[in-house]
Amino acid sequence: MLASPFGNCRKCNGWGFAMKTDRKGRVKRGKDCRRCRSTGKRIRVGRWLYNRWTRIYRAGTG
């Protein structure tokens, strides 16, 4: 089984938006998540570090 390079957004817990309550206390959809651009998915930390390392390595070796 392969691990996915994407995981759930840590800010919105993979929902893609914030949860809000109205004045009666009912849960409603809030604003779209800016961090994951409403997809609910973000690149994982390890993959982000690996991408950075490869980019730097390739730029250094001419």
C-alpha positions in Angstrom: 0.0 0.0 0.0 1.4 3.4 -1.0 1.1 6.4 1.3 -0.6 9.5 -0.2 1.4 12.7 -0.4 -1.7 14.5 0.7 -3.3 14.5 4.1 -6.2 16.2 5.7 -5.9 20.0 6.3 -4.9 20.6 10.0 -6.9 23.8 10.2 -10.3 22.6 9.0 -9.8 18.9 9.8 -10.4 18.0 6.1 -13.8 19.7 5.9 -12.7 22.5 3.6 -14.6 25.1 5.6 -15.1 26.3 9.1 -18.1 25.3 11.2 -20.3 28.1 12.5 -23.4 28.2 14.7 -26.3 30.5 14.1 -28.1 32.4 16.9 -30.2 29.4 17.7 -27.1 27.2 18.1 -27.6 25.1 15.0 -24.4 24.2 13.2 -23.9 25.8 9.8 -21.2 26.0 7.2 -18.8 28.9 7.7 -16.1 30.4 5.5 -14.0 28.4 3.1 -10.6 27.4 4.4 -7.9 29.6 3.0 -5.1 27.2 3.9 -6.3 24.3 1.8 -8.4 26.4 -0.7 -11.6 24.6 0.2 -10.3 21.1 -0.8 -9.7 19.7 2.7 -6.3 18.3 1.6 -2.8 19.6 2.0 0.6 18.3 1.2 2.1 16.3 4.2 5.0 17.7 6.2 7.4 14.9 5.2 6.5 15.2 1.5 7.0 19.0 1.7 10.5 18.5 3.2 11.4 15.9 0.6 10.3 18.2 -2.2 12.4 21.0 -0.7 15.4 18.8 -0.4 15.2 17.5 -4.0 14.7 21.0 -5.3 17.8 22.3 -3.5 19.8 19.2 -4.4 19.0 19.5 -8.1 19.8 23.3 -8.1 23.1 22.6 -6.5 24.3 19.9 -8.9 24.8 21.6 -12.3 
